[in-house]
């Protein structure tokens, strides 16, 4: 096993390889180093190292890819002591070969539109300001091309022990081009509760389907319920 330094920060890569060297420099030592730093599977590839800052605390959270190339998945590993990863709180998000951190949102804040293309992790590191947020959460986009090309979104709580509270496929496209995609995402007010998540999706025709007649866009609404989000039936139009 070798750590993928090209897709990691210099600090993170040095962090892994130095520990592996201290443990003997063998493949087993590298695996032990990855486990010591909180990764529960082989070949961690650090995609984004987040520093979550509020007035009362600073937390570190690493977003990484683990597993073999054809079975990669995205994990989030918190560092409660500003440096020591806690493997017991590692959170597996989704299967995928690439991830993008889109930023933080306040689920108890004002209604807002979400830019689905605005990656917020430059050079594999990002400082996330949580000041003033009553219910902060992190938006992570996961790309998976193992079967069909699909893009999913994960909403993760910005806590010392993060939890996945919502996942949804934004787009999916088969080899012939058929599928669907999300063209708009908004957080909308739900008085007395966390903001609703609203997606606007439309179908994609197969490349050779000349007689394709698109139906109306589909409006999907998700509402907070007991700590996670559930789709509301009867909210498509």
Phi and psi in degrees as GROMACS dihedral restraints (atoms count N, CA, C in turn):
[ dihedral_restraints ]
;  ai    aj    ak    al  type     phi  dphi    fc
    3     4     5     6     1  -131.9    20    10
    4     5     6     7     1   138.1    20    10
    6     7     8     9     1   -73.2    20    10
    7     8     9    10     1   139.8    20    10
    9    10    11    12     1   -86.3    20    10
   10    11    12    13     1    92.0    20    10
   12    13    14    15     1   -74.7    20    10
   13    14    15    16     1   -22.9    20    10
   15    16    17    18     1   -66.8    20    10
   16    17    18    19     1   -23.0    20    10
   18    19    20    21     1  -109.9    20    10
   19    20    21    22     1    19.0    20    10
   21    22    23    24     1  -129.3    20    10
   22    23    24    25     1   162.9    20    10
   24    25    26    27     1   -69.8    20    10
   25    26    27    28     1   155.2    20    10
   27    28    29    30     1   -60.2    20    10
   28    29    30    31     1   -40.6    20    10
   30    31    32    33     1   -62.6    20    10
   31    32    33    34     1   -46.6    20    10
   33    34    35    36     1   -65.3    20    10
   34    35    36    37     1   -41.0    20    10
   36    37    38    39     1   -66.2    20    10
   37    38    39    40     1   -42.5    20    10
   39    40    41    42     1   -63.1    20    10
   40    41    42    43     1   -39.0    20    10
   42    43    44    45     1   -55.8    20    10
   43    44    45    46     1   -48.6    20    10
   45    46    47    48     1   -68.4    20    10
   46    47    48    49     1   -48.8    20    10
   48    49    50    51     1   -70.8    20    10
   49    50    51    52     1   -33.4    20    10
   51    52    53    54     1   -65.7    20    10
   52    53    54    55     1   -42.7    20    10
   54    55    56    57     1   -64.8    20    10
   55    56    57    58     1   -40.7    20    10
   57    58    59    60     1   -61.9    20    10
   58    59    60    61     1   -39.3    20    10
   60    61    62    63     1   -63.2    20    10
   61    62    63    64     1   -42.7    20    10
   63    64    65    66     1   -63.6    20    10
   64    65    66    67     1   -28.6    20    10
   66    67    68    69     1   -87.4    20    10
   67    68    69    70     1     0.6    20    10
   69    70    71    72     1   123.2    20    10
   70    71    72    73     1   -11.8    20    10
   72    73    74    75     1    77.4    20    10
   73    74    75    76     1     3.1    20    10
   75    76    77    78     1   -86.8    20    10
   76    77    78    79     1   171.0    20    10
   78    79    80    81     1   -59.3    20    10
   79    80    81    82     1   -38.6    20    10
   81    82    83    84     1   -64.5    20    10
   82    83    84    85     1   -38.0    20    10
   84    85    86    87     1   -65.0    20    10
   85    86    87    88     1   -38.7    20    10
   87    88    89    90     1   -65.2    20    10
   88    89    90    91     1   -40.4    20    10
   90    91    92    93     1   -63.2    20    10
   91    92    93    94     1   -41.6    20    10
   93    94    95    96     1   -64.1    20    10
   94    95    96    97     1   -38.2    20    10
   96    97    98    99     1   -62.4    20    10
   97    98    99   100     1   -44.4    20    10
   99   100   101   102     1   -61.9    20    10
  100   101   102   103     1   -42.1    20    10
  102   103   104   105     1   -66.2    20    10
  103   104   105   106     1   -41.4    20    10
  105   106   107   108     1   -60.3    20    10
  106   107   108   109     1   -36.6    20    10
  108   109   110   111     1   -83.1    20    10
  109   110   111   112     1     3.1    20    10
  111   112   113   114     1   107.9    20    10
  112   113   114   115     1     0.2    20    10
  114   115   116   117     1   -93.2    20    10
  115   116   117   118     1   127.0    20    10
  117   118   119   120     1   -94.2    20    10
  118   119   120   121     1    15.1    20    10
  120   121   122   123     1  -148.4    20    10
  121   122   123   124     1   168.0    20    10
  123   124   125   126     1   -73.7    20    10
  124   125   126   127     1   161.9    20    10
  126   127   128   129     1    53.1    20    10
  127   128   129   130     1    61.6    20    10
  129   130   131   132     1   -69.4    20    10
  130   131   132   133     1   137.2    20    10
  132   133   134   135     1  -125.4    20    10
  133   134   135   136     1   107.7    20    10
  135   136   137   138     1   -74.0    20    10
  136   137   138   139     1   121.0    20    10
  138   139   140   141     1   -97.9    20    10
  139   140   141   142     1   -35.9    20    10
  141   142   143   144     1  -157.8    20    10
  142   143   144   145     1   128.7    20    10
  144   145   146   147     1  -108.1    20    10
  145   146   147   148     1   111.5    20    10
  147   148   149   150     1   -98.3    20    10
  148   149   150   151     1   136.2    20    10
  150   151   152   153     1  -109.9    20    10
  151   152   153   154     1   110.3    20    10
  153   154   155   156     1   -95.2    20    10
  154   155   156   157     1   113.4    20    10
  156   157   158   159     1  -114.2    20    10
  157   158   159   160     1   130.9    20    10
  159   160   161   162     1  -133.9    20    10
  160   161   162   163     1   176.6    20    10
  162   163   164   165     1   -63.9    20    10
  163   164   165   166     1   -29.1    20    10
  165   166   167   168     1   -99.4    20    10
  166   167   168   169     1   -17.0    20    10
  168   169   170   171     1  -159.7    20    10
  169   170   171   172     1   163.9    20    10
  171   172   173   174     1  -130.5    20    10
  172   173   174   175     1   126.1    20    10
  174   175   176   177     1  -122.8    20    10
  175   176   177   178     1   150.9    20    10
  177   178   179   180     1  -111.9    20    10
  178   179   180   181     1   140.2    20    10
  180   181   182   183     1  -142.3    20    10
  181   182   183   184     1   125.3    20    10
  183   184   185   186     1  -103.8    20    10
  184   185   186   187     1   128.7    20    10
  186   187   188   189     1  -101.7    20    10
  187   188   189   190     1   126.8    20    10
  189   190   191   192     1  -145.0    20    10
  190   191   192   193     1   163.3    20    10
  192   193   194   195     1  -105.1    20    10
  193   194   195   196     1   136.2    20    10
  195   196   197   198     1  -131.7    20    10
  196   197   198   199     1   160.0    20    10
  198   199   200   201     1    98.3    20    10
  199   200   201   202     1   171.1    20    10
  201   202   203   204     1   -65.5    20    10
  202   203   204   205     1   161.0    20    10
  204   205   206   207     1   -55.1    20    10
  205   206   207   208     1   -38.0    20    10
  207   208   209   210     1   -89.0    20    10
  208   209   210   211     1    -1.6    20    10
  210   211   212   213     1  -135.4    20    10
  211   212   213   214     1    33.2    20    10
  213   214   215   216     1   -70.4    20    10
  214   215   216   217     1   150.6    20    10
  216   217   218   219     1  -145.1    20    10
  217   218   219   220     1   159.1    20    10
  219   220   221   222     1   -96.8    20    10
  220   221   222   223     1   133.9    20    10
  222   223   224   225     1  -129.4    20    10
  223   224   225   226     1   155.7    20    10
  225   226   227   228     1  -119.5    20    10
  226   227   228   229     1   127.0    20    10
  228   229   230   231     1  -120.7    20    10
  229   230   231   232     1   112.9    20    10
  231   232   233   234     1   -77.8    20    10
  232   233   234   235     1   153.8    20    10
  234   235   236   237     1  -124.4    20    10
  235   236   237   238     1    83.3    20    10
  237   238   239   240     1   -63.3    20    10
  238   239   240   241     1   -23.6    20    10
  240   241   242   243     1  -106.4    20    10
  241   242   243   244     1    29.2    20    10
  243   244   245   246     1    58.2    20    10
  244   245   246   247     1    36.4    20    10
  246   247   248   249     1   166.7    20    10
  247   248   249   250     1   -34.1    20    10
  249   250   251   252     1   -95.4    20    10
  250   251   252   253     1   115.5    20    10
  252   253   254   255     1   -72.0    20    10
  253   254   255   256     1   149.3    20    10
  255   256   257   258     1  -114.0    20    10
  256   257   258   259     1    98.4    20    10
  258   259   260   261     1   -65.3    20    10
  259   260   261   262     1   -23.5    20    10
  261   262   263   264     1   -69.2    20    10
  262   263   264   265     1   -19.3    20    10
  264   265   266   267     1  -110.0    20    10
  265   266   267   268     1    13.9    20    10
  267   268   269   270     1   -59.1    20    10
  268   269   270   271     1   133.5    20    10
  270   271   272   273     1  -114.8    20    10
  271   272   273   274     1   123.1    20    10
  273   274   275   276     1   -87.0    20    10
  274   275   276   277     1   129.0    20    10
  276   277   278   279     1   -94.0    20    10
  277   278   279   280     1   -78.9    20    10
  279   280   281   282     1  -147.6    20    10
  280   281   282   283     1   164.5    20    10
  282   283   284   285     1   -71.1    20    10
  283   284   285   286     1   142.5    20    10
  285   286   287   288     1   174.2    20    10
  286   287   288   289     1   163.4    20    10
  288   289   290   291     1  -108.7    20    10
  289   290   291   292     1    -7.0    20    10
  291   292   293   294     1  -155.1    20    10
  292   293   294   295     1   150.1    20    10
  294   295   296   297     1  -136.1    20    10
  295   296   297   298     1   155.4    20    10
  297   298   299   300     1  -136.1    20    10
  298   299   300   301     1   130.1    20    10
  300   301   302   303     1   -88.0    20    10
  301   302   303   304     1   122.2    20    10
  303   304   305   306     1   -94.9    20    10
  304   305   306   307     1   -16.7    20    10
  306   307   308   309     1   127.9    20    10
  307   308   309   310     1  -175.3    20    10
  309   310   311   312     1  -108.4    20    10
  310   311   312   313     1   147.8    20    10
  312   313   314   315     1  -129.9    20    10
  313   314   315   316     1   155.6    20    10
  315   316   317   318     1  -105.4    20    10
  316   317   318   319     1   108.2    20    10
  318   319   320   321     1   -71.7    20    10
  319   320   321   322     1    -9.6    20    10
  321   322   323   324     1  -110.4    20    10
  322   323   324   325     1    16.7    20    10
  324   325   326   327     1   -98.2    20    10
  325   326   327   328     1  -151.8    20    10
  327   328   329   330     1   -85.3    20    10
  328   329   330   331     1   154.8    20    10
  330   331   332   333     1   -60.0    20    10
  331   332   333   334     1   144.1    20    10
  333   334   335   336     1  -158.2    20    10
  334   335   336   337     1   158.2    20    10
  336   337   338   339     1   -89.6    20    10
  337   338   339   340     1   148.8    20    10
  339   340   341   342     1  -111.9    20    10
  340   341   342   343     1   125.5    20    10
  342   343   344   345     1   -83.8    20    10
  343   344   345   346     1   115.2    20    10
  345   346   347   348     1   -83.3    20    10
  346   347   348   349     1    -2.1    20    10
  348   349   350   351     1  -116.1    20    10
  349   350   351   352     1     4.5    20    10
  351   352   353   354     1   -92.7    20    10
  352   353   354   355     1    83.4    20    10
  354   355   356   357     1   -64.4    20    10
  355   356   357   358     1   134.4    20    10
  357   358   359   360     1  -117.2    20    10
  358   359   360   361     1    20.9    20    10
  360   361   362   363     1  -124.3    20    10
  361   362   363   364     1    85.9    20    10
  363   364   365   366     1   -80.4    20    10
  364   365   366   367     1   134.6    20    10
  366   367   368   369     1    55.2    20    10
  367   368   369   370     1    31.2    20    10
  369   370   371   372     1    68.2    20    10
  370   371   372   373     1    20.1    20    10
  372   373   374   375     1  -141.9    20    10
  373   374   375   376     1   149.7    20    10
  375   376   377   378     1  -154.5    20    10
  376   377   378   379     1   140.3    20    10
  378   379   380   381     1  -101.8    20    10
  379   380   381   382     1   123.8    20    10
  381   382   383   384     1  -111.7    20    10
  382   383   384   385     1   117.3    20    10
  384   385   386   387     1   -86.1    20    10
  385   386   387   388     1   119.8    20    10
  387   388   389   390     1  -108.6    20    10
  388   389   390   391     1     5.1    20    10
  390   391   392   393     1   -57.1    20    10
  391   392   393   394     1   133.3    20    10
  393   394   395   396     1    83.8    20    10
  394   395   396   397     1    -8.3    20    10
  396   397   398   399     1   -85.4    20    10
  397   398   399   400     1   127.7    20    10
  399   400   401   402     1   -84.8    20    10
  400   401   402   403     1   -32.5    20    10
  402   403   404   405     1  -140.2    20    10
  403   404   405   406     1    72.9    20    10
  405   406   407   408     1   -73.9    20    10
  406   407   408   409     1   145.4    20    10
  408   409   410   411     1  -145.9    20    10
  409   410   411   412     1   156.4    20    10
  411   412   413   414     1  -110.1    20    10
  412   413   414   415     1   133.8    20    10
  414   415   416   417     1  -100.1    20    10
  415   416   417   418     1   123.9    20    10
  417   418   419   420     1  -128.7    20    10
  418   419   420   421     1   126.3    20    10
  420   421   422   423     1   -99.4    20    10
  421   422   423   424     1   132.0    20    10
  423   424   425   426     1  -119.5    20    10
  424   425   426   427     1   128.0    20    10
  426   427   428   429     1  -107.1    20    10
  427   428   429   430     1   129.6    20    10
  429   430   431   432     1  -131.4    20    10
  430   431   432   433     1   123.6    20    10
  432   433   434   435     1  -120.5    20    10
  433   434   435   436     1    23.9    20    10
  435   436   437   438     1   -70.7    20    10
  436   437   438   439     1   -37.5    20    10
  438   439   440   441     1  -116.4    20    10
  439   440   441   442     1   -72.7    20    10
  441   442   443   444     1  -116.9    20    10
  442   443   444   445     1   159.7    20    10
  444   445   446   447     1   -71.2    20    10
  445   446   447   448     1   115.5    20    10
  447   448   449   450     1  -135.1    20    10
  448   449   450   451     1   151.3    20    10
  450   451   452   453     1  -127.9    20    10
  451   452   453   454     1   127.3    20    10
  453   454   455   456     1  -123.1    20    10
  454   455   456   457     1   159.6    20    10
  456   457   458   459     1  -122.1    20    10
  457   458   459   460     1   138.0    20    10
  459   460   461   462     1  -121.2    20    10
  460   461   462   463     1   136.6    20    10
  462   463   464   465     1  -110.4    20    10
  463   464   465   466     1   119.7    20    10
  465   466   467   468     1  -120.4    20    10
  466   467   468   469     1   131.9    20    10
  468   469   470   471     1   -66.7    20    10
  469   470   471   472     1   143.0    20    10
  471   472   473   474     1   -91.7    20    10
  472   473   474   475     1    71.9    20    10
  474   475   476   477     1  -125.9    20    10
  475   476   477   478     1   168.4    20    10
  477   478   479   480     1   -63.4    20    10
  478   479   480   481     1   -29.8    20    10
  480   481   482   483     1  -120.9    20    10
  481   482   483   484     1    85.1    20    10
  483   484   485   486     1   -64.8    20    10
  484   485   486   487     1   151.5    20    10
  486   487   488   489     1  -131.2    20    10
  487   488   489   490     1   144.6    20    10
  489   490   491   492     1   -81.0    20    10
  490   491   492   493     1   122.0    20    10
  492   493   494   495     1  -112.4    20    10
  493   494   495   496     1    -7.2    20    10
  495   496   497   498     1  -165.7    20    10
  496   497   498   499     1   136.6    20    10
  498   499   500   501     1  -136.6    20    10
  499   500   501   502     1   144.6    20    10
  501   502   503   504     1  -157.9    20    10
  502   503   504   505     1   139.4    20    10
  504   505   506   507     1   -76.8    20    10
  505   506   507   508     1   123.0    20    10
  507   508   509   510     1   -84.8    20    10
  508   509   510   511     1   -37.1    20    10
  510   511   512   513     1  -152.7    20    10
  511   512   513   514     1   151.3    20    10
  513   514   515   516     1  -150.2    20    10
  514   515   516   517     1   132.5    20    10
  516   517   518   519     1  -140.4    20    10
  517   518   519   520     1   123.3    20    10
  519   520   521   522     1   -77.1    20    10
  520   521   522   523     1   175.1    20    10
  522   523   524   525     1   -61.3    20    10
  523   524   525   526     1   -29.2    20    10
  525   526   527   528     1   -86.5    20    10
  526   527   528   529     1     3.4    20    10
  528   529   530   531     1    96.4    20    10
  529   530   531   532     1   -14.6    20    10
  531   532   533   534     1   -72.5    20    10
  532   533   534   535     1   145.7    20    10
  534   535   536   537     1   162.4    20    10
  535   536   537   538     1  -146.3    20    10
  537   538   539   540     1  -153.8    20    10
  538   539   540   541     1   162.9    20    10
  540   541   542   543     1  -148.4    20    10
  541   542   543   544     1   153.6    20    10
  543   544   545   546     1   -90.8    20    10
  544   545   546   547     1   129.0    20    10
  546   547   548   549     1  -108.3    20    10
  547   548   549   550     1   -11.0    20    10
  549   550   551   552     1  -157.0    20    10
  550   551   552   553     1   142.7    20    10
  552   553   554   555     1  -137.4    20    10
  553   554   555   556     1   135.0    20    10
  555   556   557   558     1  -139.1    20    10
  556   557   558   559     1   153.0    20    10
  558   559   560   561     1  -106.2    20    10
  559   560   561   562     1   122.2    20    10
  561   562   563   564     1  -119.1    20    10
  562   563   564   565     1   150.1    20    10
  564   565   566   567     1   -65.8    20    10
  565   566   567   568     1   140.5    20    10
  567   568   569   570     1  -134.6    20    10
  568   569   570   571     1    91.2    20    10
  570   571   572   573     1   -45.3    20    10
  571   572   573   574     1   126.9    20    10
  573   574   575   576     1    84.9    20    10
  574   575   576   577     1    -0.7    20    10
  576   577   578   579     1  -137.8    20    10
  577   578   579   580     1   176.1    20    10
  579   580   581   582     1   -63.9    20    10
  580   581   582   583     1   157.4    20    10
  582   583   584   585     1   -59.9    20    10
  583   584   585   586     1   143.7    20    10
  585   586   587   588     1   -76.4    20    10
  586   587   588   589     1   151.6    20    10
  588   589   590   591     1  -103.7    20    10
  589   590   591   592     1   126.9    20    10
  591   592   593   594     1  -125.9    20    10
  592   593   594   595     1   127.5    20    10
  594   595   596   597     1  -118.7    20    10
  595   596   597   598     1   142.0    20    10
  597   598   599   600     1  -114.1    20    10
  598   599   600   601     1   119.5    20    10
  600   601   602   603     1  -123.8    20    10
  601   602   603   604     1   154.2    20    10
  603   604   605   606     1  -141.5    20    10
  604   605   606   607     1   160.3    20    10
  606   607   608   609     1   -77.2    20    10
  607   608   609   610     1   154.9    20    10
  609   610   611   612     1  -117.8    20    10
  610   611   612   613     1   130.6    20    10
  612   613   614   615     1   -79.3    20    10
  613   614   615   616     1   158.3    20    10
  615   616   617   618     1   -66.3    20    10
  616   617   618   619     1   150.2    20    10
  618   619   620   621     1   -59.8    20    10
  619   620   621   622     1   -31.7    20    10
  621   622   623   624     1   -99.9    20    10
  622   623   624   625     1    11.1    20    10
  624   625   626   627     1   -90.1    20    10
  625   626   627   628     1    84.3    20    10
  627   628   629   630     1   -73.0    20    10
  628   629   630   631     1   -23.2    20    10
  630   631   632   633     1   -93.4    20    10
  631   632   633   634     1    14.0    20    10
  633   634   635   636     1   -63.9    20    10
  634   635   636   637     1   130.7    20    10
  636   637   638   639     1  -122.8    20    10
  637   638   639   640     1   106.0    20    10
  639   640   641   642     1   -65.4    20    10
  640   641   642   643     1   141.9    20    10
  642   643   644   645     1   -82.6    20    10
  643   644   645   646     1  -177.8    20    10
  645   646   647   648     1   -68.8    20    10
  646   647   648   649     1   152.8    20    10
  648   649   650   651     1   -58.0    20    10
  649   650   651   652     1   151.9    20    10
  651   652   653   654     1  -104.4    20    10
  652   653   654   655     1   126.7    20    10
  654   655   656   657     1  -103.0    20    10
  655   656   657   658     1   117.6    20    10
  657   658   659   660     1  -107.7    20    10
  658   659   660   661     1   131.6    20    10
  660   661   662   663     1  -120.9    20    10
  661   662   663   664     1   133.6    20    10
  663   664   665   666     1  -122.3    20    10
  664   665   666   667     1   135.7    20    10
  666   667   668   669     1  -126.1    20    10
  667   668   669   670     1   140.8    20    10
  669   670   671   672     1   -66.1    20    10
  670   671   672   673     1   135.9    20    10
  672   673   674   675     1  -153.4    20    10
  673   674   675   676     1   113.6    20    10
  675   676   677   678     1    54.7    20    10
  676   677   678   679     1    44.7    20    10
  678   679   680   681     1    89.2    20    10
  679   680   681   682     1     1.0    20    10
  681   682   683   684     1  -144.3    20    10
  682   683   684   685     1   175.7    20    10
  684   685   686   687     1  -107.2    20    10
  685   686   687   688     1   139.7    20    10
  687   688   689   690     1  -126.4    20    10
  688   689   690   691     1   144.8    20    10
  690   691   692   693     1   -71.5    20    10
  691   692   693   694     1   137.4    20    10
  693   694   695   696     1   -91.6    20    10
  694   695   696   697     1   120.4    20    10
  696   697   698   699     1   -75.8    20    10
  697   698   699   700     1   149.0    20    10
  699   700   701   702     1    80.9    20    10
  700   701   702   703     1    14.6    20    10
  702   703   704   705     1  -115.4    20    10
  703   704   705   706     1    34.6    20    10
  705   706   707   708     1  -112.5    20    10
  706   707   708   709     1   137.8    20    10
